[in-house]
Amino acid sequence: MACNVTLSSIPQLCSVNLSGVKRIAIANYVEGAFTIDSTPEGNNVLVTISDSVKDWVLLEPASETGSYTTTLTRNDSTGVCYWTTEITGNYNVMNADRAKAVDAIGQGRLVLVCEDMNGTVHCCGLDEAVTPSAITGQTGAARDDGAFYTITLQTVSKHPDYICDAFPVIAGK
């Protein structure tokens, strides 16, 4: 039996389109952290952050090191279809404070909001928690190699992308 889906066009845009991630906010995972607002046709159009999510923490990747990638995995023979999203960034300087922060992220089950360089705010953690898939610290070898942590966070979802109505308020910022 064929699946019946509502298709939409994707027009060519002539506006500025910038690459990269500007900032990321993470918080401990809370079931129902986001509300999906839908059109009458059921198309997911916008996500609102619940007040139940507290204590957002700001992550600002080093310039031109942050990326947000979402990838479809589909296998018609098994009926599997899902999207994997990875958010990666470098965080300069390896010291005790950063090591403590990196360790806490490494232990975490999170919700995440990511603002890209175009001002679009992406939300992750609606279907299941965001978790770290890799955290690497390096000192580099040459003077200009850099000393930093690279953090990769990942989630799996039924949908390719969720767009938030706003970036969360970060306490003290």
Summary of the structure (lengths in Angstrom):
residues: 173
radius of gyration: 17.7
end to end distance: 53.1
largest distance: 60.9
contacts: 451
relative contact order: 0.25
helix: 7%
strand: 44%
